[in-house]
Amino acid sequence: MLHSLKKFKFLGSRTLKTGISVFLTALICGFFNLPIIFAVITAIVTIEHTAADSIKKAAVRFPASAIGALLATTFYGLLGKGALTFALVAMVTIAVCHKLKLDDGILVATITATAMIPDFQDQYVVSFFTRLGTTSIGIIISTFVNFFLLPPNYSPMIYKNINGLYNHAGLLLKRIISEVTAESKEKTRAIQRSYRQLTAHLEKTNQLSQYQREEWKYHRHSEEEMVAFQLSQRKLAAFQQIAYHLGNLQYVQTKASDFTNEEKELLLALTEEFTHVLSDPTHSINENQFEMVNKLDDAFWKWKEDHVVKQTGYRHHLPPQTILIYELLCFHDVLEELQNLSEKQEQLVKKCYLPDQS
């Protein structure tokens, strides 16, 4: 049933686990006639991306919550139920937890401390242990649910993101080369904005990879899944190089007169080939691309020889034209690595990452 609900995009794994954690927490607190609200709030904010994070942060959140409850009890006893009490409890709880390096527990501790002030009982010690106990129930329940129920699998999302990254890179490369002689600053800003989106997407995918590594420390996985994951990481590493070259290409300053019509046709044709290789999951390179790369290589050395000394006498060993050509040649080298990496293992990736399509 849970897996059926998970198919609805409206109810993701983390959403389902939050609901189940809240339900179990409220059920247990209600059974023992304990205040529910503190435990429920804690259960909501302690569901993490991975079981590893839940376990690590639970060990931090419990002492942080104890500190928050103790401070709330102390300030309430000294100042009563006033605005100053709320402010001091919040500030001191944050400061103490930060000083003790309990940063992952600051949110839970502060919520626990401030939320318990309005409902203090006459017996402060009883209130302290009651609030600490209900908060602990929320932490424990959410940790157990996150560990045992619907363990997250980020591999399909990682594979989808990698394909999206390569497709985005191909479109951005075409845009850069087609507008490489443009003078419009507006176009340049649009390219830079697209590049920032690309790097942000890459960063998110790397974060998902880190989540998956952490998750596998506590849950079983097959050897095939591990091999496929390692392949995805190698493809991400290759993409880091592609992103680097795209970053350099967007800042190359050239003019319309810098290239002949034949050279422009070669650049555009080669860019089309690069785009096709990037969008192809196997990253296969045809012979036509190798021939064009050889022509571009000849053009690189010709440009360098003809433009080492400018008309002004200034020595400029890499004029913009040679920088552009050099980056494209490096781009091709990365694509060759990708072809060697992907051609024999793409089926394994599909089997492990996209089981519904096999």
HELIX and SHEET records of a PDB file:
HELIX    1   1 LEU A    2  LYS A    6  1                                   5    
HELIX    2   2 SER A   13  PHE A   31  1                                  19    
HELIX    3   3 ILE A   36  VAL A   45  1                                  10    
HELIX    4   4 ALA A   51  LEU A   79  1                                  29    
HELIX    5   5 ALA A   83  LYS A   99  1                                  17    
HELIX    6   6 ASP A  103  GLY A  105  5                                   3    
HELIX    7   7 ILE A  106  ALA A  115  1                                  10    
HELIX    8   8 TYR A  124  PHE A  148  1                                  25    
HELIX    9   9 SER A  155  SER A  178  1                                  24    
HELIX   10  10 LYS A  185  GLU A  215  1                                  31    
HELIX   11  11 GLU A  223  LEU A  249  1                                  27    
HELIX   12  12 ALA A  256  ASP A  258  5                                   3    
HELIX   13  13 ASN A  261  SER A  279  1                                  19    
HELIX   14  14 GLU A  287  ASP A  306  1                                  20    
HELIX   15  15 PRO A  320  SER A  342  1                                  23    
HELIX   16  16 GLU A  346  TYR A  353  1                                   8    
HELIX   17  17 PRO A  355  GLN A  357  5                                   3    
END                                                                             
